[in-house]
């Protein structure tokens, strides 16, 4: 394959995926509404096709214009969008749907593609746009991928856990980078041993390309850093990458109450252990970057984010002053 269509492509995962595919010799076309600046506008190997991904007619027009061999769907947030896309791209060499580790039912460690149950999705949840139904909607999209594969479509899913890296508009990891760079004392919820499996954007896009080229139709593949870090290890590695040595102050919910805070107010903290098995991805020769290398490549990004996750520093200072 040497021609790829990325549905999305200008923001975070799609942006890095474009680089990954270009480095692998692909000609890339980005399909989106054109409402955001195209960072690849000056590159001859990257084209842009403007259209609305919620329109079946627009998807068909893009397919006819581009004739892609690989299609990667980065922005399918509703099951109906996946159902429509697998129909339009039924005869391409590979269609890869970006699902999520949130598609799984909780409370299993680790979560495995062929063993752990997916979340159910009601008709109401399938069209809801709230954070609470995100995992259910992604799971239902997976089911449409599986059904399409049964009908002969070379469709597959990639399920990343929380993705971090440059251009992450959620700001979840950048919150911690900024705290470590800016302050001598950094509040850490819990005792630092909390585990919420993360995946660097570099490993995510390597996974997507590998699945597109070598995945099995109808299969889903988890994507998470091959080494799982505790929150404390993540912060220590980040501090080393930015050459800082702050005092990490671990606090419980009783102590956080001094600033009207709870542990779950802090990004990347999850009271429930969340780990994805990556054995299936490794079996198709996925070659992950280490967390230390990914973090070193990520901490220098200082761009704008859509969100400002985490507590205000004023609240954090109230807690620190009370200790």
SULUR-V138759 format. One record per residue. SS is DSSP state (@ for helix, = for strand, . for the rest). OMEGA is omega in whole degrees, 0 to 359 (NA if undefined). Layout:
ss=SS omega=OMEGA
ss=SS omega=OMEGA
This chain:
ss=. omega=177
ss=. omega=178
ss== omega=184
ss== omega=173
ss== omega=177
ss== omega=176
ss== omega=193
ss=. omega=166
ss=. omega=184
ss=. omega=187
ss=. omega=190
ss=. omega=182
ss=@ omega=181
ss=@ omega=179
ss=@ omega=178
ss=@ omega=178
ss=@ omega=177
ss=@ omega=178
ss=@ omega=180
ss=@ omega=181
ss=@ omega=176
ss=@ omega=179
ss=@ omega=180
ss=. omega=172
ss=. omega=180
ss=. omega=161
ss== omega=189
ss== omega=171
ss== omega=177
ss== omega=178
ss== omega=179
ss== omega=184
ss=. omega=179
ss=. omega=182
ss=. omega=178
ss=. omega=180
ss=. omega=178
ss=. omega=182
ss=. omega=182
ss=. omega=187
ss=. omega=184
ss=. omega=183
ss=. omega=181
ss=. omega=184
ss=. omega=180
ss== omega=177
ss== omega=176
ss== omega=175
ss== omega=186
ss== omega=178
ss=. omega=182
ss=. omega=184
ss=. omega=177
ss=. omega=180
ss=. omega=177
ss=@ omega=179
ss=@ omega=180
ss=@ omega=177
ss=@ omega=179
ss=@ omega=178
ss=@ omega=179
ss=@ omega=179
ss=@ omega=180
ss=@ omega=182
ss=@ omega=187
ss=@ omega=186
ss=. omega=184
ss=. omega=172
ss=. omega=177
ss== omega=174
ss== omega=177
ss== omega=184
ss== omega=184
ss=. omega=189
ss=. omega=174
ss=. omega=184
ss=. omega=180
ss=. omega=182
ss=@ omega=180
ss=@ omega=178
ss=@ omega=177
ss=@ omega=180
ss=@ omega=180
ss=@ omega=184
ss=@ omega=181
ss=@ omega=176
ss=@ omega=181
ss=@ omega=186
ss=. omega=185
ss=. omega=185
ss=. omega=175
ss=. omega=182
ss=. omega=178
ss== omega=172
ss== omega=181
ss== omega=179
ss== omega=177
ss== omega=178
ss=. omega=183
ss=. omega=172
ss=@ omega=177
ss=@ omega=179
ss=@ omega=183
ss== omega=166
ss=. omega=181
ss=. omega=169
ss=. omega=172
ss=. omega=180
ss=. omega=346
ss=. omega=177
ss== omega=182
ss=. omega=188
ss=. omega=187
ss=. omega=182
ss=. omega=186
ss=. omega=182
ss=. omega=174
ss== omega=177
ss=. omega=172
ss=. omega=180
ss=. omega=179
ss=. omega=178
ss=@ omega=180
ss=@ omega=180
ss=@ omega=183
ss=@ omega=182
ss=. omega=180
ss=. omega=182
ss=. omega=182
ss=. omega=178
ss=@ omega=184
ss=@ omega=182
ss=@ omega=184
ss=@ omega=182
ss=@ omega=179
ss=@ omega=180
ss=@ omega=178
ss=@ omega=179
ss=@ omega=179
ss=@ omega=174
ss=@ omega=175
ss=@ omega=182
ss=@ omega=177
ss=@ omega=175
ss=@ omega=181
ss=@ omega=179
ss=@ omega=179
ss=@ omega=180
ss=@ omega=177
ss=@ omega=178
ss=. omega=175
ss=. omega=179
ss=. omega=179
ss=. omega=184
ss== omega=182
ss== omega=179
ss== omega=169
ss== omega=183
ss== omega=176
ss== omega=166
ss=. omega=181
ss== omega=185
ss== omega=177
ss== omega=178
ss=. omega=180
ss=. omega=179
ss=. omega=176
ss=. omega=186
ss=. omega=177
ss=. omega=179
ss=. omega=186
ss=@ omega=178
ss=@ omega=181
ss=@ omega=175
ss=@ omega=182
ss=@ omega=177
ss=@ omega=181
ss=@ omega=179
ss=@ omega=182
ss=@ omega=179
ss=@ omega=194
ss=@ omega=191
ss=. omega=178
ss=. omega=179
ss== omega=184
ss== omega=178
ss== omega=178
ss== omega=180
ss== omega=180
ss=. omega=182
ss=. omega=178
ss=. omega=183
ss=. omega=179
ss=. omega=180
ss=. omega=167
ss== omega=185
ss=. omega=177
ss== omega=174
ss== omega=178
ss== omega=180
ss=@ omega=179
ss=@ omega=177
ss=@ omega=179
ss=@ omega=184
ss=@ omega=173
ss=@ omega=179
ss=@ omega=181
ss=@ omega=180
ss=@ omega=182
ss=@ omega=178
ss=@ omega=178
ss=@ omega=184
ss=@ omega=189
ss=@ omega=181
ss=. omega=181
ss=. omega=180
ss=. omega=178
ss=. omega=181
ss=. omega=173
ss== omega=183
ss== omega=175
ss== omega=174
ss== omega=176
ss=. omega=176
ss=. omega=186
ss=. omega=174
ss=. omega=181
ss=. omega=180
ss=. omega=167
ss=. omega=177
ss=@ omega=179
ss=@ omega=180
ss=@ omega=177
ss=@ omega=183
ss=@ omega=177
ss=@ omega=180
ss=@ omega=177
ss=@ omega=179
ss=@ omega=179
ss=@ omega=182
ss=@ omega=181
ss=. omega=178
ss=. omega=179
ss=. omega=181
ss=. omega=180
ss=. omega=173
ss== omega=178
ss== omega=185
ss== omega=180
ss== omega=185
ss== omega=176
ss=. omega=183
ss=@ omega=178
ss=@ omega=179
ss=@ omega=179
ss=@ omega=181
ss=@ omega=178
ss=@ omega=176
ss=@ omega=182
ss=. omega=183
ss=. omega=172
ss=. omega=181
ss=@ omega=183
ss=@ omega=174
ss=@ omega=184
ss=. omega=180
ss=. omega=179
ss=. omega=173
ss=. omega=178
ss=. omega=181
ss=. omega=179
ss=. omega=179
ss=. omega=181
ss== omega=181
ss=. omega=176
ss== omega=171
ss=. omega=178
ss=. omega=182
ss=@ omega=184
ss=@ omega=178
ss=@ omega=178
ss=@ omega=182
ss=. omega=175
ss=. omega=171
ss=. omega=170
ss=. omega=185
ss=. omega=186
ss=. omega=171
ss=. omega=178
ss=. omega=176
ss=@ omega=181
ss=@ omega=179
ss=@ omega=179
ss=@ omega=180
ss=@ omega=179
ss=@ omega=179
ss=@ omega=187
ss=@ omega=191
ss=. omega=181
ss=. omega=182
ss=. omega=183
ss=. omega=182
ss=. omega=180
ss=. omega=176
ss=. omega=179
ss=. omega=186
ss=. omega=176
ss=. omega=186
ss=. omega=177
ss=. omega=182
ss=. omega=170
ss=. omega=180
ss=@ omega=179
ss=@ omega=177
ss=@ omega=179
ss=@ omega=179
ss=@ omega=178
ss=@ omega=178
ss=@ omega=181
ss=@ omega=181
ss=@ omega=182
ss=@ omega=184
ss=. omega=NA
